[in-house]
């Protein structure tokens, strides 16, 4: 196994070193390979000269690393780009087929299993809905689903699997009432070690992260995140969650719950104080539809294929937008975010209406002393949580943490 592929070889602190130095050669090579792969991933395609300039590594070191990564199939050559003088430069890009990863999203009403490639594209996916999640049902879906997707892969593709990343809400047992579960049913999650249980049943490394944090990470890596070094992220799923990105890195805080946003107090339609998630969550729309005589189950069949429910949907969008606007202004009064990114488990046309209504609602608030961030749509979409989950094994084994990557770029470029 290449040292690049061993998670234990991930450096504990950022460094840029040349293999000619006195540090451990294997560890340095692993780090520098990860740095090169991370730079290529971030910029799409880079020549050897561009990588040397951005990384601070010598041209000779970069040449050695690039040859090794190309030989291993992790990088592929683009078409030569001819300049005015000298030899043409050859851009190198990540080989999408080089690495595959499973991503699991566990929601309050549905679960998804995706197979993602090295550049974040979903190759295959499975979807299951349920009235509420139970451990035995989730375990059956994940293990049987992985076997089903494995069966569709060639032996060579199976060798490229990096692992399984799970994006799941924490403390699922606390949401029994909201999801309509019978008394005591969700208690099965209390003390259930999801990561360990999945790891005991599949032949891969397994990683676990909060679902909203995973969605935020997917937006940071594969969405509009690279354009904004600091942003607040709001993902509207069954329950609203979120994340905070500072200096192009997810900030999780002392307890790992920074940016949860759901418990944020906001004013409701009648001026009462409520938690943000009690207004801006899909379960609220589900209840509203049921109260108006609509069957809400189509909300969970496919996040990309909602129907327009008319007045109940518009009412929910307006209430959601007013609550989101308050949350964004509150967040901006603490940190001057450059953007507030809104995404969710719904079609693009719903997201566009939510964002447009939120911009209008924010403009109606008292903004004295507040620099309002740009309020924009996310780009990853309903599968953000599963994509974020699938990213976990890839980053652990092949890439550098975003925070370290940006520190290294700043250091190399003299910032």
N, C-alpha and C positions, 0 to 999 in steps of 0.2 A: 504493500500500500504506500502510495506517495505520502510524504509528510503533509502535503497540502490537504489530504483527505482525512486527517486525524483531528477531531475536535480538541483533543488534549494539547495539540500544538499551537492553539490560539494564544498569542502573547497576552500577558495580563496587563500590559500598558503599551501605549503607542510608541513606535520607534521607526526610524528609517535607517537601516544599516546596510552596508555593502558586505557581501560575503567574504571579502578579503580581510575584514576586521577580525577581532578575536572572539566575538560572540559565538554561541553554539551554532554551527553551520546549518544543521537541519532545521532548527527553530527559525533562524533568520530567513532561510530559503522559503519556508512555509509562509512566513509573514509577508515577504516581498511578493510571492506569487499571489497571495490573497489581495495585496494592495493593487497589483497590476489588473487582476480580474475585476476588482471593485471599480477601478477607474474606467476600464473599458465598459463595464455595465452602466455606470453613471452617464457616460458621454456617448454611448451607442457604438462608436468606432473610433479608434485612435491609432496613429502610426507609432513606431518605436520612438521617434524623436519627440513626439508629443507626450508619450508616457514618461520618458526620461525627464522632460521639463516639469511635468506636473507632479511626479513622484519624488524628485530629488535623487533618484538612483542614477548611477553612471550609465552611459550609453552601452558599454560592454555588458554590464549586469543585466540591463533590460533585454539586450539581444539574446543572452543565455536563457533568461526566463521565458521570453516569447517563443523561442525554439522549443523549449521543454513543454510549454502549455499547448503549443500547436501539435506537437507530437502526441500528447495525451488526448488530443481531440477537443480540448476545452475552448480553444480559440480557432477561428477560421479566417482565411484571408479574403479581403475585399478586392475590388478592381483597383489597379494602380492609379494613383492620382499624379499627373505630370505637372510639375511646376515650370517656372521660367528657366531655371538652371538646375544642373545636377540630375541625379537619379530620381525617378518617380518614387513617391512614398506609397507604402502599401498599408491601408487601414486594416486593423484587426478588430474583429467583433466576437462576442460570445457565440459559441455554437449552440443553438437552441436544443439540439438533440443530445448534447453531452451529458446533461444531468436531468433527472426526473425526480419529482417529489410528490408525495400524497399530502393533501390538505383536507382537514375535517372541520366543518362548522357545525356546532351543536347549538340550536336555537330553542326557544320555548315552544315553537309550533312545528319546526321542521329541522332536518339535518341534511347536510350536503357533504359529499366526498368528491374531491377533484384530483385529477392527475395533472400537474403543472410542469412545464419545461423550464429550462435554465433562464429564459428571458421573461417569464411570467405569463405565458400563454397557457390557457386551459386546453389540454388535449382530450380529456374524457371527464365525465361527471355523472354522479348518481344523486338522486334526491328522494327524500322520504318525509312524509308529513305524519303528524300524530297529534292527539289532543293535548298531551303534555309529555315531556321526556322522562323516561325511566332508565336506570342504568343498564338493565338487561337488554332492553330494546336498542339502546345506543350501541352497546357492545356487539350485538348481533349485526346491526347495520354496518358498523365499521369493519369488523373482521370478514364478514361475507362479502362486503363491497370491495375490500382490498383484494380478496381472492378473485372476484369477478373481473376487476380491472387488470390484475396480474395475468389472467388467462388470455387477455387480448394483446399482451405484449410479447415480443420475441424474447428469446433467452438473452440476447445482447442488451435489449432495453431494460430487462429486469436487473441486469448487472449495474445499470446506471442509476438505480433508485437510491436517493440520498437518505430517505427516512420518512417519517410521518409527523406532521405538525398539526396540533389540535387547537382550535380557537373555540373557547367555551366560556359562558358566563360563570363567574365564581358564585358560590353559595346558592346554588339552584334551589335548595330547599326553602329559601326565604320567599319564593315567588309562587307558592302553591295557590294562594287565593286569587292572584291576578290571572293565572293561567287556567283557573277553574278545575284544579286537580282535587280529588277527594281528600278529606282530612287524613293526614299521615302518609299519603302516597309518595310525596316528594322527600320524605325523611330518609328514603333509601339512599339519597345522595350524600347525606351527612356521614362523613368518615369514609366515603368511597374514593379511593385513589385512582382517578381516571387514567392518569399517565401510566402508572404502574400496571394497571389492569390491561390496558392496550398493549403495553410493551411485553407483557407475559404471553401475548397471543399472536404477535407478529414478529417476523425476523428482521426488524429494522429498529434503528434508534427512534425514540418517540419524544417529542417536545410539546410543551403545553404553554399557552398564553391566553390571557383574557381576550374575549372575542372583540370587544371594542378597540383594545390596544392593537390587536392583529389587523383590524380594518384600517386603523390609523397608519400602521406600518406599511400596509399595502399602498395606501395613498402616497405616503412619503417616498416609497421606492418606485412604484410603477405608475403613479398618477400625476397630479399637478404639483405634488409636494416639492420636487426639486426646484421649482420656480420661487418658492417662498421659504426662507430660512426659519421663520417663526410663524406658526399658525395654530389656531384652535380648531379641532376637528369634531364634528357632530355626526354620528351615524344613527339613523332612525331605523331600528329593527323592531321586534316585538316590544322591546323596551329600549328607550334611547340610551346610548352610551357615547363616549367620546374619548378624546386624547389631546395631549398638548405636545407640540413640537417646538423646541428651542434650539437654535444654532444647528438646525438640520438634523436633530436627534430627538427621539421620543423621550419626554421627561415623565418618569413614573413616580417620582417623589419618594419620601422616606418609607412609606408603607406599600408602594406599588399601585396606589389608587388615584394618583394625581390625574386630573382630567376626566374623571368618571362622569361629571357633569349632570348625570341623571338626578341626584338629590338636590340640585341647585334650586333655591326657592324663587318662584316667580309669581306674578299676579295672574289669577285665572280670569275667566270671562266676566265674572261678577265682582272682581276686585279682591277676591279671597286669595290667601297665600297657599300655594300648592307646590309640590315638587315638579320640576321640569318633566320628568318621565311620566308623570300622571296626566300630562297634556299632550306631549309630543312623542307618542309611541304608537305603534301600529295596533297594539291591543286595545287602545282607546277607540280607534277607527272600527275595529272588530266589534266592540260593544255597541258603538253607535249604529252600525249597520244592522246588527241584530235587533236593536230597539226600534229601528225604522222598518222592520219586516224584510230585510235583505238577508240572503244566505252569505255569511262572511267567508266561507271556506275557500272561494277562489283567491283570496289574499295569499294563501299558503301553497296553492298548487304550483305556481311559478311566479317568481318575483318580477319577471320580465313581461308578463302577460296579464296584468290587471285589466279589468274592464272599468270604464268610467261610471262610477256609481252615482254621479250627478250631485244633488244637493248635499247628501251626507258627506261625500268626499270633499266637496268645497268647504263645508263647515269645518271639517277636521283640518284641512290645509290652512285655513285662516287662523284657527285657534293655535295650531302648531307654529305658524309663522310668528304670531305675536309673542308666544313663549320663547321661541328661539331668539328673536330679536332682543328680548330682555337679557337672555343668557349671554349673548354675544357682547352687548354693551357692558354687562357686569364683568365679563372676562377682559374686555379691552380697557376697563378702568384700572385693572391690576397690571396687565402686561400689554404693551403696545404691539399686538400681533399685526403682521402684515396682511393676514387673510383669515377669514373664517370659512372653512370648507364644509359643505353639507352634502351628505350622501345617505343612502338608505336601501332597505330591502324592497325596492319598488322600481317601476319602469322609469326610463329617462324623462318621459313627459310629466310624470308626477314630481320628480325631483326638480324639474325646471319650474313648475308652478310653485312648489314650496320655496325655492330660492327667490323667485320673483316676489312672492308675497312677503318673505322675510325682509328683503331690501326695503320694501314699502313700509312695513311695520317699524323697522329700525329708524327710518327717516321721520316717523311720527313721535319718537321718544325725545326726551330732553338730553341732548348730546353735549351740553356745555361742559368743557374740560375733558371730553373724551374724543380721542382720535379713532374714528370708526374704521375697522379693518375692511378690506375688500371682501364682500360676501359673495362666494362663488360656488359653483357645483363641483362635486368630486368627479373624478374621471374613471374610477375603477368599477363602481356600480355594485349591484346586489351581492356579487360574489367576493366582495372585499375581505370579508372575514375568512373565508376559505383560502383565498389567495395569500392573505397574511399568514395563515397557518402553514401553508405549503412553503412559504419563504423561510420558515424557521430552520429546517434542516439544511437548506442551501446556504444560508448565512453562516450557520454553525460550522459547516464543513469547507466552504469554498470562498467566502467573502469576508470583508472586514466590517465591523459595526460602523454604522453611518457616522457616529460621533468621532470615532478614531479616524475614519477616512477624511473627514473635513479638517480635523486638527492637523493631519499630515499634509493635506493640500496647502493649508494656510502656512505651515512651517516651511514647506518646500518653496512656496512662492514668496516667502518673506513678509507675510501679513502680520 
